[in-house]
Amino acid sequence: MEQQDAKEHPPEHRITTAELGPFCFARCSCGWRGPARRARSLARTEGRKHAVG
């Protein structure tokens, strides 16, 4: 059985948002977590930027 190199097949980035009190943050299936923001739209934008770049 052939092993696949992680660099050839990077993990898929699935971004979600979560709320903690008055704050919202973006998180990714790869383990990344953005800073807490009061604006949901800003948290979503940061999550999209992480997934693309």
Protein Blocks (a to p, Z undefined) as FASTA:
>chain_A
ZZddfklmccddddddddehjbccdddfkopacdddfblklmmmmmmmmmmZZ
